[in-house]
């Protein structure tokens, strides 16, 4: 996938738009090359909002033979928590294909965080399942079609990843998700060590039994985080996971995505054909091209956040690559 810089700019723009005060970008481009980095993208933003941390490390890889691919994600997250946690109220570690979107009456993630504070939440947990790219918004498949009938789903230059991937196989609020892909936003003064998807050490977890009881907490031999909260996707916020679909995801797409065989399960057809907004679930409509509807748009993303993102990006100007 060669959309790193383009994705980063859109992601930075959206997160600032949605209310995050500051973003720390750990740039591991140096793990691959000395000729390029993400500095030109980050330079488009004010230093008071975005900080680039040069991180050319090849350690802690969990993919043998691909050192640098996910090279030092875990060490980078620990670095961020230790270096910048003291300057943050809430902190989180997210990939550039993960968008935290305020929902309901909230206009920013700052407002959502304020509510969490009022409710005594220390760890906010976001559901995650990869979204489908909307076929009708993608570049013409013929432009990348192979002799095997596969193609590379490509977001066009005049589109955004947020808009193109706004199609989940399950309607919001989701009841099913991939729990191992969930992400967290947490109070930096409460979580002492965080590991990608989990708050591994917190203020309460490191207490002895006597200290726990004295603090008014409940002691258990098998610790369960008492101040975690699964975010309400209708009234608080949601996370849209716009993980790129690549060529191998389109194996057999021409038959798998047809009305007669497709289902709305996540992996059956990797391309998105969104249901009409007000469709009758008892009367599944048919598309004129014979493709099966298989995903649902988030209307708040579609009508509120996508237009704001486009406007903000047009003001700043795009960088491609």
C-alpha positions as CSV (number, residue, x, y, z in Angstrom):
1,X,0.0,0.0,0.0
2,X,1.6,3.3,-1.1
3,X,-0.8,5.8,0.3
4,X,1.1,6.7,3.5
5,X,1.6,10.4,3.1
6,X,-1.8,11.0,1.6
7,X,-3.5,9.0,4.4
8,X,-1.4,10.8,7.1
9,X,-2.5,14.3,5.9
10,X,-6.1,13.4,5.8
11,X,-5.9,11.7,9.2
12,X,-4.1,14.6,10.8
13,X,-6.6,17.0,9.3
14,X,-9.6,15.0,10.6
15,X,-8.2,14.5,14.1
16,X,-7.5,18.2,14.6
17,X,-11.0,18.9,13.2
18,X,-12.6,16.5,15.5
19,X,-11.1,18.1,18.6
20,X,-7.7,16.6,19.5
21,X,-5.4,19.2,20.8
22,X,-2.1,17.7,19.8
23,X,-0.8,14.8,17.7
24,X,2.6,13.1,18.1
25,X,3.6,11.3,14.9
26,X,6.3,8.6,15.4
27,X,7.9,8.5,11.9
28,X,9.7,5.2,11.3
29,X,10.5,6.0,7.6
30,X,14.1,5.8,8.5
31,X,13.7,2.1,9.1
32,X,13.3,1.7,5.3
33,X,15.2,4.6,3.7
34,X,17.3,7.7,4.3
35,X,15.9,9.5,1.3
36,X,12.4,10.3,2.5
37,X,10.3,10.9,5.6
38,X,6.9,12.2,6.7
39,X,8.4,15.6,7.5
40,X,6.9,17.3,4.4
41,X,3.3,16.3,5.4
42,X,3.8,17.2,9.0
43,X,5.3,20.5,8.0
44,X,1.9,21.5,6.6
45,X,0.6,21.8,10.2
46,X,1.4,24.2,13.0
47,X,4.0,22.9,15.4
48,X,1.7,23.7,18.3
49,X,-0.6,21.0,16.9
50,X,1.6,18.3,15.4
51,X,5.0,17.0,16.5
52,X,7.1,14.7,14.5
53,X,9.3,12.2,16.4
54,X,12.0,10.6,14.2
55,X,11.9,6.9,15.0
56,X,14.0,4.9,12.6
57,X,14.0,1.8,14.7
58,X,13.9,-1.9,13.9
59,X,13.1,-3.6,17.1
60,X,10.3,-5.6,18.6
61,X,9.2,-6.8,15.2
62,X,6.5,-9.5,15.3
63,X,6.9,-10.2,11.6
64,X,10.1,-12.0,10.8
65,X,11.7,-10.9,7.6
66,X,9.7,-7.7,7.6
67,X,11.6,-5.7,10.3
68,X,10.4,-2.1,10.1
69,X,6.9,-3.0,9.0
70,X,5.5,-2.9,12.5
71,X,9.0,-2.5,13.8
72,X,8.9,-0.5,17.0
73,X,5.2,0.2,17.5
74,X,5.2,-1.1,21.0
75,X,8.4,0.8,22.1
76,X,7.0,3.9,20.3
77,X,3.8,3.8,22.3
78,X,5.7,3.4,25.6
79,X,7.9,6.3,24.6
80,X,4.9,8.5,23.8
81,X,3.3,7.7,27.2
82,X,6.5,8.4,29.1
83,X,7.6,11.5,27.2
84,X,4.2,13.3,26.7
85,X,1.8,11.7,29.1
86,X,2.5,14.4,31.7
87,X,1.4,17.0,29.3
88,X,-1.9,15.3,28.3
89,X,-5.3,14.7,30.0
90,X,-6.3,11.9,27.7
91,X,-4.0,10.0,25.4
92,X,-4.3,7.3,22.8
93,X,-2.3,5.4,20.2
94,X,-4.0,5.0,16.8
95,X,-3.0,4.1,13.3
96,X,-3.7,6.4,10.4
97,X,-6.5,4.2,9.1
98,X,-8.4,4.6,12.4
99,X,-10.8,7.6,12.8
100,X,-12.3,8.5,16.2
101,X,-15.6,10.2,15.3
102,X,-17.8,12.2,17.8
103,X,-21.4,11.0,17.7
104,X,-24.7,12.1,19.0
105,X,-24.8,15.7,20.2
106,X,-21.0,15.9,20.7
107,X,-19.1,18.3,18.4
108,X,-15.6,17.2,19.4
109,X,-13.7,14.4,21.1
110,X,-12.7,17.0,23.8
111,X,-16.4,17.2,24.7
112,X,-16.6,13.4,24.8
113,X,-13.6,13.3,27.1
114,X,-15.2,15.8,29.4
115,X,-18.2,13.5,29.7
116,X,-15.9,10.6,30.5
117,X,-14.3,12.6,33.3
118,X,-17.8,13.5,34.7
119,X,-18.7,9.8,34.6
120,X,-15.4,8.6,36.3
121,X,-14.2,6.8,33.2
122,X,-10.4,6.3,33.0
123,X,-10.2,4.0,29.9
124,X,-12.5,4.4,26.9
125,X,-12.8,1.3,24.7
126,X,-13.7,1.7,21.0
127,X,-15.1,-1.2,18.9
128,X,-13.3,-2.1,15.7
129,X,-14.0,-4.0,12.5
130,X,-12.5,-3.2,9.1
131,X,-14.9,-1.2,6.9
132,X,-15.5,-1.9,3.2
133,X,-14.4,0.6,0.4
134,X,-17.5,1.7,-1.5
135,X,-17.2,0.3,-4.9
136,X,-19.0,3.2,-6.6
137,X,-16.5,5.6,-5.2
138,X,-13.3,3.7,-6.2
139,X,-11.2,4.2,-9.2
140,X,-12.3,2.2,-12.3
141,X,-11.3,-1.4,-11.6
142,X,-10.1,-1.8,-15.2
143,X,-7.2,0.6,-14.5
144,X,-5.6,-2.0,-12.3
145,X,-7.3,-5.2,-13.5
146,X,-5.1,-8.3,-13.7
147,X,-5.4,-11.3,-16.0
148,X,-6.7,-13.2,-12.9
149,X,-9.6,-10.8,-12.7
150,X,-8.4,-9.1,-9.5
151,X,-7.8,-5.4,-9.1
152,X,-6.4,-2.9,-6.5
153,X,-9.2,-1.0,-4.8
154,X,-7.9,2.6,-5.2
155,X,-9.3,5.7,-3.6
156,X,-9.5,8.4,-6.3
157,X,-7.6,11.7,-5.9
158,X,-10.8,13.7,-5.4
159,X,-12.1,11.4,-2.7
160,X,-11.2,10.8,1.0
161,X,-10.5,7.6,2.8
162,X,-13.1,8.6,5.4
163,X,-15.8,8.9,2.8
164,X,-14.8,5.9,0.6
165,X,-14.6,3.5,3.6
166,X,-17.7,4.7,5.4
167,X,-19.4,1.4,5.0
168,X,-19.5,-1.2,7.8
169,X,-20.8,-4.8,7.3
170,X,-22.9,-4.3,10.5
171,X,-25.2,-1.4,11.1
172,X,-24.3,1.1,13.8
173,X,-24.3,0.6,16.8
174,X,-22.4,-2.6,16.2
175,X,-23.0,-5.7,18.3
176,X,-20.1,-7.7,16.8
177,X,-16.5,-6.6,16.3
178,X,-13.0,-7.9,16.4
179,X,-12.1,-7.6,20.1
180,X,-8.4,-8.0,19.5
181,X,-8.5,-4.9,17.3
182,X,-10.3,-2.7,19.8
183,X,-8.4,0.5,20.7
184,X,-8.4,2.7,23.8
185,X,-8.2,6.3,24.8
186,X,-7.1,6.7,28.4
187,X,-6.4,9.1,31.2
188,X,-2.7,9.7,31.1
189,X,-2.5,10.1,34.9
190,X,-4.2,6.8,35.4
191,X,-2.7,4.4,32.9
192,X,1.0,3.9,33.6
193,X,1.7,1.5,30.8
194,X,-0.3,0.8,27.7
195,X,0.2,-1.9,25.1
196,X,-1.6,-1.2,21.8
197,X,-5.1,-2.6,22.7
198,X,-4.7,-2.9,26.5
199,X,-4.1,-0.8,29.6
200,X,-1.6,-3.2,31.2
201,X,-0.7,-1.2,34.3
202,X,-2.9,1.4,36.0
203,X,-3.0,3.3,39.3
204,X,-5.4,0.7,40.7
205,X,-3.8,-2.5,39.3
206,X,-0.5,-1.9,41.0
207,X,-2.1,-1.5,44.5
208,X,-1.8,-4.2,47.1
209,X,-5.0,-5.7,48.5
210,X,-4.9,-3.5,51.6
211,X,-4.2,-0.4,49.4
212,X,-7.1,-1.3,47.1
213,X,-9.6,-1.7,49.9
214,X,-8.4,1.6,51.5
215,X,-8.9,3.4,48.2
216,X,-12.5,2.2,48.1
217,X,-11.8,-0.1,45.1
218,X,-12.8,-3.8,44.9
219,X,-10.0,-6.3,45.3
220,X,-9.9,-9.4,43.1
221,X,-7.2,-11.9,42.6
222,X,-7.8,-11.8,38.8
223,X,-7.7,-8.1,38.1
224,X,-10.4,-6.6,36.0
225,X,-10.2,-2.9,35.1
226,X,-13.0,-1.2,37.1
227,X,-12.9,2.2,35.3
228,X,-13.1,1.0,31.7
229,X,-16.0,2.0,29.6
230,X,-17.2,0.6,26.2
231,X,-17.9,3.7,24.2
232,X,-21.6,4.2,23.1
233,X,-21.5,4.3,19.3
234,X,-24.8,6.2,19.0
235,X,-24.5,8.9,21.7
236,X,-20.7,9.3,22.4
237,X,-18.2,8.3,19.7
238,X,-17.2,5.6,17.3
239,X,-14.1,4.4,15.5
240,X,-14.1,3.9,11.8
241,X,-11.4,1.4,10.7
242,X,-10.5,2.2,7.1
243,X,-7.9,-0.6,6.7
244,X,-6.9,-0.6,3.0
245,X,-8.2,-3.4,0.8
246,X,-5.5,-4.7,-1.6
247,X,-5.5,-6.8,-4.7
248,X,-5.7,-10.2,-3.0
249,X,-8.9,-9.0,-1.2
250,X,-10.7,-9.0,-4.6
251,X,-10.1,-12.6,-5.4
252,X,-13.4,-13.8,-7.0
253,X,-15.1,-10.5,-6.4
254,X,-17.1,-10.6,-9.6
255,X,-19.0,-13.6,-8.4
256,X,-18.8,-13.2,-4.6
257,X,-20.4,-9.7,-4.7
258,X,-23.4,-10.7,-6.7
259,X,-27.0,-10.5,-5.3
260,X,-27.5,-14.3,-5.5
261,X,-24.5,-15.3,-3.4
262,X,-23.3,-12.4,-1.3
263,X,-24.0,-11.9,2.4
264,X,-23.4,-9.1,4.7
265,X,-20.7,-11.0,6.7
266,X,-17.4,-9.1,6.9
267,X,-15.2,-11.1,4.6
268,X,-17.5,-12.6,2.0
269,X,-17.3,-9.6,-0.4
270,X,-14.6,-7.1,0.5
271,X,-16.0,-4.4,-1.6
272,X,-18.8,-2.2,-0.2
273,X,-22.3,-1.8,-1.7
274,X,-24.2,0.3,0.9
275,X,-27.8,-0.3,1.7
276,X,-30.1,2.7,0.9
277,X,-30.7,4.9,3.9
278,X,-34.3,4.0,4.5
279,X,-34.6,0.5,3.1
280,X,-37.1,-2.0,4.4
281,X,-35.2,-4.9,6.0
282,X,-38.1,-7.2,5.0
283,X,-37.8,-6.3,1.4
284,X,-34.1,-6.3,0.4
285,X,-33.8,-4.1,-2.7
286,X,-31.8,-5.1,-5.7
287,X,-29.1,-3.0,-7.4
288,X,-29.4,-2.5,-11.1
289,X,-25.9,-4.0,-11.7
290,X,-26.8,-7.2,-9.8
291,X,-24.4,-6.6,-6.9
292,X,-25.6,-7.3,-3.4
293,X,-26.0,-4.6,-0.8
294,X,-23.7,-5.6,2.0
295,X,-22.8,-2.7,4.3
296,X,-24.1,0.3,6.1
297,X,-23.0,4.0,6.1
298,X,-22.7,6.0,9.2
299,X,-25.0,8.9,8.5
300,X,-23.2,11.3,10.9
301,X,-19.9,10.7,9.2
302,X,-21.6,11.1,5.8
303,X,-23.6,14.3,6.5
304,X,-21.5,16.1,9.2
305,X,-17.9,15.0,9.3
306,X,-17.0,14.2,5.7
307,X,-18.1,17.7,4.4
308,X,-16.1,19.4,7.2
309,X,-13.1,17.3,6.3
310,X,-13.3,18.2,2.6
311,X,-13.6,21.9,3.4
312,X,-10.6,21.8,5.8
313,X,-8.4,19.9,3.3
314,X,-9.3,22.3,0.5
315,X,-8.2,25.2,2.7
316,X,-4.9,23.6,3.5
317,X,-4.2,22.0,0.1
318,X,-3.4,18.4,-0.5
319,X,-0.1,16.5,-0.8
320,X,-0.1,13.4,-2.8
321,X,2.0,10.2,-2.4
